């Protein structure tokens, strides 16, 4: 007879699961327009730095210094980060699923 093991923990990715993928090609395109950046250069620099950033080997500031602030800009890193963060939107159904799957074992 097959033994059933109860599920005791669920792990969710944030970007693309609980929240939209906040920094996607579409977001980069919006940023290029909003901040008057060269989209082709932005995408190339992003692609060059992305794996290292996603592995946790670059901070957001280091990533942005490679991708956006490799030259003087008329806006700050804080302004750009605020724009980036605003691109991420919740997936209400997934957040609800996460909430509903939580239970206390006390």
Protein Blocks (a to p, Z undefined) as FASTA:
>chain_A
ZZddddfbdcddfehplpccfbafklmmmmmmmnopafklmmmmmmmmmmmmmnopacfk
lmmmmmmmmpccfbdfklmmmmmmmmpccdfklmmmmmmmpccfZZ
